[in-house]
Amino acid sequence: MNLGVIVFPGSNCDRDVQVALSPRQSGGEPSMIWHRENTLPALDLIVLPGGYSYGDYLRSGAMAAHSPVMRAVVEAAQAGIPILAICNGFQIAAEAGLVPGGLIANENRKFICRDVDLRVENSDSRFTSGYQNGQIVRYPIAHHDGNYYADEETLNRLEGEGQIAFRYCSADGAVTDADNPNGSSRNIAGVFNQSRNVLALMPHPERAADSRLGGCDGHALFDALLASLS
């Protein structure tokens, strides 16, 4: 099993993902792939990690989306290779057209770093099959531009085609404005592309994959994902 983590200038969760993935595969540690690479080795999974690619100096993810390696990432996604895009990776994926919509500044214009409750909206994917529809999980968030936005037509299509993966919710699963940390449209925390081989989400499953870090709800995502590749 060959796994790759794309590293951009400003990535700060690339090693976290590497650690989360390493114990779960027999082929050793994931390859860390610098953003200047023009081609990719044969990979079974690609991860776009969190961080502040290019310091967010233009717009979150906008510059990284034009890094040389992203052309190969887009081609891999089009070929059906699974792509997991987390936090800044979500922003990059949206800017590169891998998933619909975009990420704008949090509604309160502040950086938010805390644990949040999420409701699993669709367990019918290689990423979410370790959960049940409606299950509540708890992941950390850490972002300033995590407010997911799409027009009404796109949002309705996402709803109708099962492309919403996670929503922000209360501890008992209620989807309310009070439990929406950043103002995201319809409390959306994660979306799939139409083929469901790309999952982009703002919360960090890799930070919830070790009990020593305070939670293990991210375990099921990585375990199910890698089981689907073996």
C-alpha positions in Angstrom: 0.0 0.0 0.0 1.5 3.3 -1.1 0.4 6.4 0.7 1.5 10.0 0.0 1.2 13.2 2.0 1.7 16.4 0.0 3.9 19.0 1.8 3.5 22.7 1.1 5.4 25.6 2.5 3.5 26.3 5.7 2.0 22.8 6.2 1.9 22.0 9.9 -0.2 18.8 10.1 1.7 16.8 7.6 3.6 14.8 10.3 0.4 14.4 12.3 -1.1 12.6 9.3 2.0 10.6 8.7 1.9 9.4 12.4 -1.8 8.6 12.2 -1.4 6.5 9.0 1.9 4.8 9.8 0.8 2.2 12.3 -2.1 1.2 10.1 -0.3 0.0 7.0 2.2 -2.8 6.5 4.2 -0.9 3.8 5.9 1.5 6.2 5.5 5.2 6.6 3.7 7.3 4.0 5.9 9.2 1.5 6.2 12.9 2.1 6.0 14.6 -1.3 7.2 18.2 -1.7 4.9 20.5 -3.6 7.4 21.3 -6.3 7.3 17.8 -7.7 5.7 17.6 -11.2 4.8 13.9 -11.0 3.6 11.5 -8.3 4.7 7.9 -7.7 2.1 5.2 -7.9 -0.1 5.9 -4.9 -3.2 4.3 -3.4 -4.0 7.4 -1.3 -3.1 11.1 -1.3 -3.5 13.4 1.7 -3.6 17.2 1.5 -2.8 18.1 5.1 -3.7 21.1 7.3 -1.5 24.2 7.9 -1.1 27.6 6.3 0.2 26.9 2.8 2.1 29.9 1.6 1.1 31.7 4.8 -2.4 32.2 3.4 -0.9 35.4 2.0 -3.3 35.6 -1.0 -6.2 33.5 0.1 -6.3 30.3 2.0 -5.3 27.5 -0.3 -5.2 29.7 -3.4 -1.5 29.6 -4.0 -1.0 26.0 -3.1 -3.7 25.0 -5.6 -1.3 26.2 -8.3 1.7 24.3 -6.9 3.3 22.0 -9.6 2.2 18.8 -7.7 -1.4 19.8 -7.8 -1.8 19.1 -11.5 -0.8 15.5 -10.7 -3.1 15.4 -7.7 -6.1 16.5 -9.8 -5.2 13.9 -12.4 -5.0 11.2 -9.7 -8.4 12.3 -8.4 -9.9 12.1 -11.8 -8.5 8.6 -12.2 -10.2 7.6 -9.0 -7.4 7.7 -6.5 -8.7 8.5 -3.0 -7.8 12.0 -1.8 -8.2 13.1 1.8 -8.1 16.9 2.3 -8.0 18.2 5.8 -8.4 21.8 7.0 -6.0 23.8 4.8 -6.2 20.8 2.5 -9.9 21.4 2.2 -9.2 25.0 1.2 -6.7 23.8 -1.4 -9.0 21.1 -2.7 -11.8 23.7 -3.2 -9.5 26.1 -4.9 -8.3 23.3 -7.2 -11.8 22.3 -8.1 -11.6 18.9 -6.5 -14.8 19.6 -4.4 -17.5 22.2 -4.9 -17.9 25.4 -2.9 -15.2 27.4 -1.1 -14.0 28.5 2.3 -14.3 32.0 3.6 -13.5 33.7 6.9 -15.2 32.4 10.0 -18.4 34.4 10.8 -16.9 35.9 13.9 -13.6 36.8 12.0 -11.6 35.0 14.7 -9.4 32.0 14.7 -11.2 29.0 16.4 -9.3 26.1 18.1 -11.5 23.7 20.0 -13.2 20.3 19.8 -16.5 20.1 18.0 -19.2 17.5 17.7 -20.0 16.3 14.2 -22.8 14.2 12.8 -22.0 11.6 10.2 -24.3 12.4 7.2 -23.2 9.7 4.8 -21.4 6.5 5.8 -21.5 5.1 2.2 -17.9 5.9 1.3 -14.4 4.4 1.9 -13.7 7.3 4.3 -16.8 7.1 6.5 -17.8 3.4 6.3 -16.4 2.9 9.8 -19.2 5.1 11.1 -23.0 4.8 11.0 -25.3 7.4 9.5 -26.3 9.8 12.3 -23.4 8.9 14.5 -21.9 11.7 16.6 -18.1 12.0 16.6 -15.8 14.6 18.2 -12.8 16.1 16.3 -10.7 19.2 16.9 -10.9 22.2 14.6 -8.2 24.9 14.2 -9.0 27.5 11.5 -9.7 31.1 10.7 -11.2 30.5 7.2 -13.4 27.5 7.8 -16.8 28.9 6.8 -18.0 26.7 4.0 -19.9 28.5 1.3 -21.7 27.4 -1.8 -24.7 28.8 -3.7 -28.2 27.3 -3.1 -28.2 25.3 -6.2 -24.9 23.6 -5.3 -26.0 23.1 -1.7 -29.2 21.4 -2.9 -27.3 19.2 -5.2 -24.9 18.2 -2.4 -27.9 17.3 -0.3 -29.6 15.4 -3.0 -26.6 13.4 -4.2 -25.3 12.5 -0.7 -22.2 14.6 -0.9 -22.3 16.0 2.6 -20.1 13.9 4.8 -20.2 15.7 8.2 -22.2 18.5 9.8 -21.5 20.5 12.9 -24.0 19.6 15.6 -24.7 19.4 19.3 -23.6 16.5 21.5 -27.0 14.9 20.9 -26.9 15.4 17.2 -29.1 18.5 16.8 -28.0 20.7 13.8 -28.4 24.3 15.1 -26.9 27.7 14.5 -25.6 27.6 18.1 -23.5 24.5 17.3 -22.1 25.9 14.0 -18.6 27.2 15.0 -17.8 29.2 11.9 -21.0 30.0 10.0 -20.7 27.3 7.4 -23.7 26.9 5.1 -26.1 24.3 6.5 -23.6 23.5 9.2 -21.4 21.6 6.6 -18.1 20.4 8.0 -17.1 18.0 5.2 -18.0 17.2 1.6 -17.3 14.6 -1.0 -16.8 15.1 -4.7 -19.4 13.5 -6.9 -17.5 10.2 -7.2 -16.9 10.2 -3.4 -13.2 9.4 -3.9 -12.4 12.9 -2.5 -13.3 13.8 1.1 -12.6 17.4 2.2 -13.2 18.4 5.8 -12.3 21.2 8.1 -12.0 19.2 11.4 -8.9 17.2 12.1 -9.3 13.4 12.3 -5.6 12.9 12.7 -5.7 14.9 15.9 -8.4 12.5 17.2 -6.7 9.3 16.5 -4.8 8.7 19.8 -6.3 8.5 23.3 -3.2 10.2 24.6 -4.3 13.3 22.7 -7.7 13.3 24.2 -9.8 11.4 21.7 -10.0 8.4 19.3 -13.0 9.2 17.1 -10.7 9.7 14.1 -9.5 6.1 14.4 -12.5 4.8 12.5 -11.9 7.1 9.5 -8.3 6.0 9.0 -9.0 2.3 9.7 -11.9 2.2 7.3 -10.0 4.1 4.6 -7.0 1.9 4.7 -9.0 -1.3 4.9 -10.7 -0.2 1.7 -7.3 0.0 0.0 -5.9 -3.3 1.1 
